[in-house]
Amino acid sequence: MDYLTFEEILEATLPEDDVELPEWNGAVRVRAITGAEWAKAKRLATNKRTDALNEIKFAALLTVAGCIEPKFAPGSDQQLLRQAAAGAITRIAARIGELSGFEDDEDDDQGEA
């Protein structure tokens, strides 16, 4: 069996896919995100006092991190996406999660090693 080198792992291309959005009459192109990107989105979407995850904020953060066409800017675009159709944003975020190998109910520390 041939084993990967560290360099080969780092150079691996993250998987991509298109997400059809009938409510927007089009599609977006998304990619898998890294463990660090997933953990950051979870941290930013979690209320520090109650430890509750704001699912719409989390979906918007995942969309900003993983959408490659169109490319969204962190901050202002994430805020605007939170006001967009929840079904579309949730579907985009779910596909990014699938491509990345994460589930929404996984441990918040996933990917932080």
C-alpha positions in Angstrom: 0.0 0.0 0.0 1.3 3.5 -0.9 0.9 6.1 1.8 0.3 9.8 1.2 3.0 12.3 2.1 2.2 15.3 4.2 2.7 17.5 1.2 0.3 15.4 -0.9 -2.4 15.8 1.8 -1.9 19.6 1.9 -2.1 19.8 -1.9 -5.3 17.8 -2.2 -8.1 19.7 -3.8 -11.3 20.1 -1.8 -14.3 18.5 -3.5 -16.7 20.9 -5.2 -20.4 20.6 -6.4 -23.2 22.7 -7.6 -26.3 23.4 -5.5 -29.6 24.0 -7.4 -31.7 26.8 -5.9 -35.1 26.9 -7.5 -36.3 29.6 -5.2 -33.5 31.8 -6.7 -33.8 30.4 -10.2 -30.2 29.3 -10.4 -27.4 27.5 -8.8 -24.2 28.2 -6.7 -20.9 26.4 -6.7 -19.6 25.2 -3.3 -16.6 23.4 -2.0 -15.8 21.4 1.1 -14.4 23.5 3.9 -11.5 22.7 6.3 -11.9 21.6 9.9 -10.6 25.0 11.0 -13.2 26.8 8.9 -16.0 24.6 10.3 -14.8 25.1 13.9 -14.6 28.9 13.4 -18.2 29.0 12.0 -19.4 26.9 15.0 -17.6 29.2 17.4 -18.9 32.4 15.8 -22.5 31.1 15.7 -22.6 29.9 19.3 -23.9 32.1 22.0 -21.2 32.3 24.7 -23.6 32.6 27.6 -26.1 29.9 26.7 -23.9 27.7 24.5 -26.9 27.6 22.0 -26.1 27.4 18.3 -27.8 30.0 16.0 -28.5 27.7 13.1 -29.2 30.5 10.6 -26.0 32.3 11.5 -24.1 29.0 11.3 -25.6 28.3 7.8 -24.7 31.8 6.6 -21.1 31.4 7.9 -20.8 28.0 6.2 -22.2 29.5 2.9 -19.7 32.4 3.0 -16.8 30.0 3.7 -17.7 27.4 1.2 -19.4 29.2 -1.7 -17.0 29.7 -4.6 -19.4 31.0 -7.2 -20.5 33.6 -6.4 -17.8 34.4 -3.8 -19.2 36.1 -0.7 -17.3 38.5 1.5 -17.1 37.7 5.2 -19.0 40.1 7.5 -21.4 42.2 5.4 -22.4 39.3 3.0 -22.8 36.9 5.9 -25.2 39.4 7.5 -27.2 39.8 4.3 -27.4 36.0 3.8 -29.0 35.7 7.2 -31.9 37.7 5.7 -32.2 35.5 2.6 -34.5 32.5 2.1 -33.7 30.1 5.0 -34.4 27.0 2.8 -31.8 28.0 0.2 -29.1 28.9 2.8 -29.8 25.8 4.7 -29.5 23.6 1.6 -26.2 25.3 0.6 -24.8 24.8 4.1 -25.9 21.2 4.2 -24.1 20.4 0.9 -21.0 22.1 2.2 -21.2 20.0 5.3 -21.7 16.8 3.3 -18.7 17.6 1.0 -16.6 18.4 4.1 -17.6 15.2 5.9 -19.2 17.0 8.8 -22.7 16.6 10.4 -24.4 19.5 12.1 -24.6 17.6 15.4 -20.9 16.7 15.6 -18.8 17.9 18.4 -17.9 21.6 18.3 -14.2 20.8 18.6 -14.2 18.9 15.3 -11.2 19.7 13.3 -9.4 21.6 16.1 -6.3 19.5 16.7 
